[in-house]
Amino acid sequence: MKTTAVRLYGKNDLRLETFELPPIRDDEILAKVVCDSVCMSTYKAAKQGEAHKRVPDDAAMNPVIVGHEFCGEIIEAGERWRGKFKSGDKFAIQPAINDPANVYAAPGYSFPFIGGAATYIVIPNIVMERGCLLNYGGNAYYHGSLAEPMSCIVGGFNCMYHSEAGSYLHEMGIKSGGKAALLAGVGPMGLGAIDYALHCDRRPSLLVVTDIDEARLARAAALYTPEHAKGCGVELIYEKAPDTERLMELSGGQGYDDVFVYAPVAAVAEQGGAILGYDGCLNFFAGPTDPNFSARMNFYDLHYNSTHTACNSGGNTADMIETLEMMTDGKIDPSSMITHVGGLDAVIDTTLNLPNIPGGKKLIYTHLSMPLTAIEGLWTPERERILLETGKLL
C-alpha cells in the first residue's frame, strides 16, 4: 500500500513524499491515520535532526515519519494480534514505548513506517508488545490524538510527591486539598492542566494560574471559570505576571505544595522554586531547545524546607489509559487546546515555524489538503465530522 507522509532526513529537512509501505508481517498492524497534532517536540526534532536523542544517526539515508500525537483506525492486524485488534478499531498510540533495547526510540521520531504525519502506517511489533497501541472508544478522532499531550499533563500530576517530617516514604501525586500554581499556565498544555486539576480525583483547594499574555488569560478564564472551579471544590485565581510577593500573598504566605512551570524561561523556573512551601514539589514541564538551559535553585530551601523537584518529559501508558477513559466519560475535554486545523500539506511549514505561530495546538487531518487555518470558538466532534466529510482530499 502507498502512503503519503512527512519524513525527516536531517536538520530542517522535512519532505512530503509518497512511497510504498512494506507488506505487514505476522506481528505487525496496518493502520490509517486520521489526525495528528503538531507538538513542539517535533519542532525540536526537526531543528536538531540526527543530533536529537530520538532521531537515528542514519536518518539522511533512512528517513523517519514525524508526528507522535495521532489517532486512526486499524485496517489489518497480523496473525499474532488478531485476537486483540481488528479491522475498524479506533486506536491511539503511546509513543513512549520504553524499549529496553533503545530507550529513546519512539513513533514519530525513530521509525521509517510509523508516525502521525502520514496517511497510512505500519505499526511495528514493539508497540504492541509494550502495550502502547491502545483501543479508543471515543466519538472524536481529535480526542484520541490529543490523548498523548493530555497524558503528559496527567503524568506531571502523578509524578509529584510529598512526605511527612521524619518519614522517608513518598506519597505520589499532588497534595489533595493543597495549594497549586501553574506558571505560564494558559498555553495549550496549561489549559489541559487546568482542566485536569479541576476534574481529576486528586484536586487542590487553591489553583493559581499565571501568564504574561492577557488575551490568553482571558480565554482561559472564559473556558474554565472561577465559578465552575468553585463547584469542583477549587478556588481558581488568574493573575497576569504577578511578582513573587503577590504569589506568596495569594497562598496565605505559606507557599505552594505543587508548582508547575510551563515555559522554558529561567526567571519563571526560579520563581516557581521561590514560591514553594514546606515539602513543596516543583514540576518543570517545558522542554528547552538549548541543552545548556539552566536556572538557579535555592539550596537553603532544599535543606531546611524539604523542597524538591519531580520533572517528567511525558506520560506513561497508565497515564494515557487514564486520559482516554476520562475523555470517553466526558470528565475532561481537550477541545480548548486546539486553535488551528490543517491538512497534511501544511505540516512542514507548521512544524518549522511552530514557535512563531500564535495560539494553541495545531491539528492536522492527514487525508486532507488544507492550509493551516485558525478556528473561531471551540473545535467539536461535529465540526470534525463535517470537515472529514466535505474537506478537500490530499
Order of alpha helices (4+ residues) and beta strands (2+ residues): beta-beta-beta-alpha-beta-beta-beta-beta-alpha-beta-alpha-beta-beta-beta-alpha-beta-alpha-alpha-beta-alpha-beta-alpha-beta-alpha-beta-alpha-beta-alpha-beta-beta-alpha
